[in-house]
Amino acid sequence: MTFAIGDHDFLLHGKPFRILSGSIHYFRVHQDQWADRIRKARQMGLNTIETYVAWNAHAPREGEFDLSGNLDLGAFLDAVAAEGMYAIVRPGPYICAEWTNGGLPAWLFGDGAGVRQDEPRYMAHVDRYLQQLAPVLEPRQIDRGGPIILVQIENEYGAYGSEKSYLRKLVAINRRIGITVPLITVDQPVDDMLENGSLPELHRTGSFGSRSHERLDTLRRHQPTGPLMCSEFWDGWFDDWGSHHHLTSVDETAHSLDELLERGASVNIYMFHGGTNFGFTNGANDKGTYLPIVTSYDYDAPLDEAGNPTEKYWAMRDVISKYAPVGDEKPQAAPEPPSFTAPLRSVLPLWSVLDLLGDWTTHDDLPTLDSLGHYEGFALYRTTIDVAGPAILRIDEVRDRAQVFLEGDSIGVLARDHHDTAIPLPADAKGTLDLLVEDQGRVDYGPRIGEPKGLIGEASINGEPLRGWSVLPLDLSAIDRVSHALESAGAPSVIAGPAFAGATFDHPGSGDLYLDTSAWGKGVVWINGFCLGRYWSRGPQRTLYVPGPVLRETGNQLVVLELQAASGSDVSFVPAADLGHTEA
Ligand code: GLA
């Protein structure tokens, strides 16, 4: 089989072919659920699945490249092929996607490598990365009998830069590793973005979610021949902590899709199924105010976070059925998950388990977390102070949130999104000063990509530099050790953070659950060692999605790291997701 770009159409083995694609990010969906989500895409009438590749998920540290388990991209693509569908792969290197650092590994920036530009150190890393992907992608292209029909170069590069030599080098590397299918670019349909983000030898596509005719006209002006494609048809949107839950109109989305298909254009629906920012994988925006993305990536997509078809699914299926066969199979929604509670049976203050969470290092001045090789989650910065009279603690910049403690007593919070840099300490402050710092997710769009995390710059009290720090990056991959320690810990009277609390519960069904976090303040939850992600009373999100495959029938172990305060001492599961208030 071959796939090519003709004068008017994509050509599948020489015949005109309309791509009806939907985005599913394998790294946001539990691997045991991939096949189910892909099948439901086919049942909506789609013929192709698109995924980004998140470089930093595969390469969390320099020299590592993990293709196992939930990162088994080859198995994901095989599941697409098994459903009789085609695949579009977007390996970046930059992907945006509301994913931490837009997919770029944080360790890249340590030796001063450039970002998204033709800079030798950066290009050498990109070269190695694409070579590591080659054994997965090369044999799975359509001309080798696999499902891949298109590969994308970079991502909305025209919104960031205009360096053609960078794009040309990316093309050369892709060709050198054996990518033979057509290469595309995606840009917002704005004149200079379309101009800057591509090359004559690349096929341009657009990203938009409304006003399809106007956007396709703009795209056409920049590319007089070849198939029109919206390769990110935004059918919903993401949420930030502190904002509202975004919903888009089913009717308007269906109408824009109809316009697009009526024009004969190809489409990739972004997202078909959004999934979840499990663990510490969410990105953030910062166009003046830092806005971290919530844990759910439901996206108000046709298939919701738990894989159930929504009203939008049926409306889009109806539209697609006007242009292509959708078949007779229709997916069913899963049975409603059970509602039950389990007691939080034990609690351990964070201070009592620091030995389980890594090793301290000492520094004269504040190190960034990146300089310590710690690229996600939390770290404790500790020093000793002795100040007479009133005292103001100042930190040049906090990335992204620091809880301040004196002798273990909570003083307050310095929050990046509030642009906080100073906090008063009690008069005659003396003793151990701790700052528990959270990296709330790396910026994924714009010039702040790659910035280091932690306490940045200088710390001072009343203008006097504060030197002599011990720093403990919290290794939360070792959560099993905490879980074990919780087994012999005391029962909670109250859960005053920062503290770990544990619960055990049975789940005699195989389905998903929704964990209700509305009685908790801010923190992170694990079940059976699987990190569900962050919760925050700030909202909008009030429940966390628990994929059925991480659960067992008896003895499920839940660990919560509560940073602030939990009211009540139960864990509560509810029958439906609550992603929070909407704008209306
Ligand atoms: C752009 C990017 C995507 C994603 C969407 C918003 O189109 O290309 O990665 O960030 O915006 O969801």
Residues whose N, C-alpha, C, O or C-beta is under 5 A from the ligand:
A	BS01	GLA	I95 C96 A97 E98 E156 S207 E232
